[in-house]
Amino acid sequence: MKKVLCVFLILCICSNMCGCNGKSAYNDGKITIVCAGFSAYDWVRVLCGDRISEIDLKMLGDNGADMHSYQPSVEDIARIGNCDLFIYSGGESETWVEDALKNAVNPNIIVINMVDVIGENAIEHDEHEGHDDHDEMEYDEHVWLSLKNACLIVNEIEHALEKLDSENAEYYRAKCEEYRSLLMGLDERYEEMTKNVAGNTLIFGDRFPFRYLVEDYGLDYYAAFDGCSADTEASFEIITTLAGKMDELNVNYIIVIEGSDKRLANTIKDSTKTGNKAILEVDSIQSVSKKKIDMGYTYIGAMENNLELLEKALR
């Protein structure tokens, strides 16, 4: 009964938003775009450039909440159903998307699933624990942490903008070419960095959303948890293994992701022979608040900062 009531409320809101012409009431004639994560949101901002004032762009979960625990509100679902373009990662954290799209009012909505866009580059998720049905393959959703993937996805977004605003297609193509050059240039800097550092192994005393990044540059890694596991406690065996690897490989830094309480990392550090290892916080770009965005936070900036930190970790 609760599900029926929820669907009824969604349809009512969508109906009010649409009016008679099927266009979103949020836009006043603007193209409406909804992004389920920061990276896509930032890429749209870049591609739209000076035309961003002509776009109604919304990022879901802009309060900085962890994307893995995000659940859309009725208003969010209605906004998705009325938008012209919806972009999401396509991972297991967004199982709600399928139901949201079933209620879409706009029959011409363009949907970009970033995992689908990267195709054969998608990495199968290692962790199947708690899943009864393994027939449907699951992929690591943190696709934005690969600059190579970013180039593919940005290209797909540009194609969607051309469809929605063909009069300005040349503008979007030029912005896309310019931005892809920045992404490829940063990718080359990562490649160069990994060739010039002494180490090749990273130790993550935290969740591990960086599978695409380490695969891109042939880096080895050991992590406390697979992917962004909901687990919060590591076993004694995992702690001793990670501490032992730090000693064996002479790794001086333990990596955590933004917002970590660092308890596990400190336990690993204390379990090493010297206990004098340091902790580095690397940005997974998955929990970004509007406040942070307003202060000038960008995808390129975050990945440049990560480059500096990883270079330090691999010295």
MOMO-V559651 format. One record per backbone hydrogen bond with DSSP energy under -1.0 kcal/mol. CO is the residue of the C=O (numbers start at 1). NH is the residue of the N-H. If there is no record, write none. Layout:
co	nh
CO	NH
CO	NH
This chain:
co	nh
1	5
2	6
3	7
4	8
5	9
6	10
7	11
8	12
9	13
10	14
11	15
12	16
13	17
14	18
15	19
24	27
27	30
31	56
32	84
32	85
33	58
34	87
35	60
37	41
38	42
39	43
40	44
41	45
42	46
43	47
44	48
45	49
48	51
49	52
51	54
52	55
54	31
56	33
58	35
61	64
62	290
66	69
73	77
74	78
75	79
76	80
77	81
78	82
81	105
81	106
84	110
85	34
86	112
87	36
88	114
89	115
91	94
94	97
96	100
97	101
98	102
101	104
106	109
110	86
112	88
113	117
114	118
118	121
119	122
123	140
128	131
138	125
141	143
142	145
143	146
146	150
147	151
148	152
149	153
150	154
151	155
152	156
153	157
154	158
155	159
156	160
157	161
158	162
159	163
160	164
161	165
165	168
166	169
168	172
169	173
170	174
171	175
172	176
173	177
174	178
175	179
176	180
177	181
178	182
179	183
180	184
181	185
182	186
183	187
184	188
185	189
186	190
187	191
188	192
189	193
190	194
191	195
192	196
200	220
202	222
203	255
204	224
206	225
210	214
211	215
212	216
213	217
214	219
220	202
222	204
226	229
227	208
235	239
236	240
237	241
238	242
239	243
240	244
241	245
242	246
243	247
244	248
245	249
246	251
252	278
254	280
255	205
256	282
257	260
262	266
263	267
264	268
265	269
266	270
269	272
278	254
280	256
282	258
289	293
290	294
292	297
293	296
298	302
299	303
300	304
301	305
302	306
303	307
304	308
305	309
306	310
307	311
308	312
309	313
310	314
314	199
